[in-house]
Amino acid sequence: MTDKTNRHPIPPLTDDQRRAALAKASRIRAERMQLKRDLKQGLVTARQAFEMSDGGMEAASGMRVEQLIMALPDHGKAKAAAIMRKLDIIPSRRLRGVGVRQRLALLECVEGAER
């Protein structure tokens, strides 16, 4: 029996690589925080957030669907959980991982609430 614990060890990073990775992570977190603020204020719609994700914006791509819903005006944790359950979207799903059908259904749910 082979030991599977160390099949693909993480390569050691140099100090410069580590600093660059930390800076990138910090930048993405700040962008995601701003995106959530913009969603809450109505400056950005859920559809636009998906378009940002499709366009390669890492902050949008890495955002969990639940965070997106909760960032929308008049949507909290309970409403987000109900929508996710209704659409059969798992809690760990990120925007980049939402399929076409689930995306359309989600947009219909949240955009219908905005009108």
Disulfide bonds with the S-S distance in Angstrom:
none
